[in-house]
Amino acid sequence: MTNKVSTRLEKKEIDELNKICERERIDRSALIRKFLLAQITEYKLKDAGELYRKGLISLTEAATLINVSIYAMMDYVEREKIQPQALTDKEMEVEMKNAKNLFDNIKK
């Protein structure tokens, strides 16, 4: 037996989507795609933010892992008030070198 998931929307939800479509001047399928992609990005930010909070990856690694800019990752961390694990001096040096390399590569 297969569990079938319904993706049907209520009339009031469709009406709301139609209103947004008019404001955005795009069709409903494009709007739904836009919303879905934004939610996927948010999910990835949450996942990477948790790894960062636990100290398993650096902020730079988090951004690279989910293919967003370091600025987008920094904005997310700030918005969610995520505090990283404290770094040792050695770890801080490595992080600074990694960040410098990342920015140098962006300039090229």
C-alpha positions as CSV (number, residue, x, y, z in Angstrom):
1,M,0.0,0.0,0.0
2,T,1.4,3.4,-1.0
3,N,1.0,6.5,1.1
4,K,-0.1,9.2,-1.2
5,V,0.5,12.8,-0.2
6,S,-1.9,15.4,-1.4
7,T,-0.5,18.7,-2.6
8,R,-3.9,20.2,-3.2
9,L,-4.4,23.7,-1.8
10,E,-7.6,25.1,-0.2
11,K,-9.5,27.8,-2.1
12,K,-8.4,30.5,0.3
13,E,-4.7,29.5,-0.2
14,I,-5.1,29.6,-4.0
15,D,-6.8,33.0,-3.7
16,E,-3.9,34.3,-1.6
17,L,-1.4,32.9,-4.1
18,N,-3.3,34.6,-6.9
19,K,-3.1,37.9,-5.1
20,I,0.6,37.6,-4.6
21,C,1.0,36.6,-8.3
22,E,-0.7,39.9,-9.3
23,R,1.6,41.9,-7.0
24,E,4.7,40.1,-8.2
25,R,3.5,40.0,-11.8
26,I,4.5,36.3,-12.3
27,D,2.4,33.2,-12.8
28,R,1.4,30.9,-10.0
29,S,3.9,28.1,-10.9
30,A,6.8,30.6,-10.9
31,L,5.6,31.9,-7.6
32,I,5.4,28.4,-6.1
33,R,8.8,27.6,-7.4
34,K,10.2,30.8,-5.9
35,F,8.7,30.0,-2.5
36,L,9.9,26.4,-2.7
37,L,13.5,27.4,-3.5
38,A,13.5,30.0,-0.7
39,Q,12.3,27.4,1.8
40,I,15.0,25.0,0.6
41,T,17.7,27.6,1.1
42,E,16.3,28.4,4.6
43,Y,16.4,24.7,5.4
44,K,20.0,24.5,4.3
45,L,20.9,27.6,6.3
46,K,19.3,26.0,9.4
47,D,21.2,22.8,8.9
48,A,24.6,24.5,8.4
49,G,23.9,27.0,11.2
50,E,23.4,24.1,13.6
51,L,26.7,22.5,12.5
52,Y,28.4,25.9,13.0
53,R,26.8,26.3,16.5
54,K,28.1,22.9,17.5
55,G,31.6,23.9,16.4
56,L,31.8,21.2,13.8
57,I,32.4,23.6,10.9
58,S,33.5,27.2,10.5
59,L,31.3,30.0,9.2
60,T,33.2,29.9,5.9
61,E,32.7,26.1,5.7
62,A,29.0,26.5,6.4
63,A,28.6,29.0,3.6
64,T,30.6,26.9,1.2
65,L,28.8,23.7,2.2
66,I,25.4,25.1,1.2
67,N,26.6,27.3,-1.6
68,V,25.7,30.7,-0.2
69,S,27.8,33.8,0.3
70,I,29.6,34.3,3.6
71,Y,27.4,37.4,4.0
72,A,24.2,35.4,3.7
73,M,25.5,32.9,6.2
74,M,26.6,35.7,8.5
75,D,23.1,37.3,8.2
76,Y,21.4,34.0,9.1
77,V,23.7,33.5,12.1
78,E,23.0,37.0,13.3
79,R,19.2,36.7,12.7
80,E,19.0,33.4,14.6
81,K,21.4,34.6,17.3
82,I,23.6,31.6,16.8
83,Q,26.7,31.7,19.0
84,P,29.7,29.6,17.8
85,Q,31.9,27.5,20.0
86,A,34.8,29.5,21.4
87,L,38.0,29.0,19.2
88,T,41.5,28.6,20.4
89,D,44.1,31.0,19.2
90,K,45.4,28.4,16.7
91,E,41.9,27.7,15.4
92,M,41.3,31.4,15.0
93,E,44.5,31.7,12.9
94,V,43.4,28.9,10.7
95,E,39.9,30.5,10.3
96,M,41.5,33.9,9.4
97,K,43.7,32.2,6.7
98,N,40.7,30.3,5.3
99,A,38.6,33.5,5.1
100,K,41.5,35.4,3.5
101,N,41.9,32.6,0.9
102,L,38.1,32.7,0.2
103,F,38.1,36.4,-0.4
104,D,41.3,36.3,-2.5
105,N,39.6,33.7,-4.7
106,I,36.5,35.8,-5.1
107,K,38.6,38.7,-6.4
108,K,40.0,36.6,-9.2
